Amino acid sequence: MNEQRRQILEMLAEGKITADEAERLIEALEREQPETPPGPTSRPKARAKYLRVVMDAEDDTGGGPTRLNVRIPLQLLRAGVRLTTLLPPAAITKVNAELDKAGVPIDLAELKPQHLDDLIDHLDDVIVDLDDPGSKMQVYCE
């Protein structure tokens, strides 16, 4: 029950308003905040099993279109994240330094399985921009 509805019912219980007034106030609240009808948007999302990267590009050399279709099991990614906890601190420092040199500033010591789950949950919001009008790329979970 939302806070406003609770306040209306408390005022009714305390005798500050009549039942008719409470009913009108609740109806006004419902008009302001319509309930979402049950449907496909109200169902919980199924847990994603794969990370998918799909790219279609036109080949400038005349060899025809190029297609990339990568499907990575998310369990593999989760297992990889868990394995980082087994690395000795000296190895993590070296790996972090090499990743930083390659332009990937990730601290493996801070990488946790729940971070991966948060990333997967928000992957619907990912937009990939390519600086090539003849190419299209999609990154999503399925």
N, C-alpha and C positions, 0 to 999 in steps of 0.2 A: 504494500500500500504506500502510495507516495505521501510526502510530508503534508501537502496542502489538503488532501482528502482526510488525513488523520486530524488535522487542526479543525476542519469543519465538523467532524464527528465529536471531537472534544467539546466544541462550543455547543453542540446539540445536547450532549450529556450534561453539561453544566447549566443548561437552560438559557443560555445567552441568545440562541436563535431557535426558531420553531422547526418542526420536521419539514414543512413546506419550504422554508428558506434554505435548509440544508440540502434538500433535493434540488432546488434551483441552482445552488452554488456548485454542487457536484456535476450537474448537467452542463453548466458553463465550463467547468474544468475539462470535461470530456470533449467539448467542442473545440477547446484550445489545443488539447493534446489527444488527437485521435489515436486509438490503439492500432498497431500494425496488424493487418489481417494475416491469418496463418497462411503460409505458402512456402515456396521454395526458399525464400530469404530467412524464414524463421527456423528452418532446420539447422542443426549443428553441422558444421563442415566435417566431412570425413577426413581422417588423418591422412595427409599426403604420404605417398610411398616413394615417389621419384622426383628428382629435379630434372627438368627438361630444358634444353637449349636447342632452339631450331633457328636456322638461318638460311634464307634463300637469297642468292646474289646473282647478278648478271655478270658473266665473264667478259671482260673487255678484250680478250684475245680472240674472241670469236669461237671459242670452244663450247659454247652453250652455257646454260645456267649451272650454278654450283649450289649444292644443298648440303647443309650440315645438320645432323639430327643426333643429339647426344642425350642419352637417358641414363642418369646416375641414381642408383638406389640410395635413398636417404639413410638407410641403415649403415651403409658404407661410410657416409660422412659422419654419422653419429659415432660409429666405432673409431674412426680416425681421431675425432675430438677426444674421446675417452683415452685413446692411446697416448695422447700428449701428456697426460698426467703421470705416465710411467717413465718419461724421459728425465734423465738427470738434469739438474739446473745448469750445469756447464754446457750441455748439449743444447738446451733451450736458448741460452744466450747466443751461442754460435748460429743457430738456425735463425733467430730473430735478426741478427746482424746481417746474414746473407739475404734474408727477405727484404730488409730495409734497403740494402744495396740494389736490389732488383726493383725497388719502387713499391714494395708491398709492406707498408708499416703496420704489421700485426705483431702483437705480443702473445706468443703461444702460452705463456704462463697465465694470462688473463682469459684465455679461451675456455669456456665451460659448456657442457651439453645444453644447459638451459638457454644459452645465447644462441645456439644453433636452432633450437626450437622456436625462439622468438623471431629469428630471421625467417624461418620457414613460414611462420604465421603471417608475417608481413610481406611475403613475396608477392602477393596479389597487387601490391602497390608499386612494384618495380617497373620502371620504364627504361628501356635501353634505346639511346639515340645513336644512330649511325650517321657518319658524315658521308653517306653515299646514297643518292636517291634511288639507285637500282637495287638496293639491298634491304632486307627486312629481317629483324631478329626478334625472337620472343624468348623470354626466360620465365618459367613458371613451374609450379609443383602440381603433380597429378597423383 
